[in-house]
Amino acid sequence: TGRTHQIRVHLASIGHPVAGDRLYGAPGKTPGLPELGRYFLHAHRIRFRQPSTGAAVTIESPLPAELREWLGRLEGFQT
């Protein structure tokens, strides 16, 4: 809907804040949790119809290396 921080607010309100979100996420740092330096939000795929032709368009984007590396550092991490 274009509302500011909508995804972040919603996820935090149901107890699943976005990793790296210092505004709506857990306060402070979690001991042992690697620093991320950004929100862990990524649009993997978007699909839509091209307005003038009606053709289906799909755009995919792989998970960025920095997010893959961060996930790798989480292996074995427990709170």
Sequence and secondary structure as in RCSB ss.txt:
>XXXX:A:sequence
TGRTHQIRVHLASIGHPVAGDRLYGAPGKTPGLPELGRYFLHAHRIRFRQPSTGAAVTIESPLPAELREWLGRLE
GFQT
>XXXX:A:secstr
   TTHHHHHHHHTT   TT TTTS SS  TT    SS      EEEEE TTT  EEEEE    HHHHHHHHHHT
T   
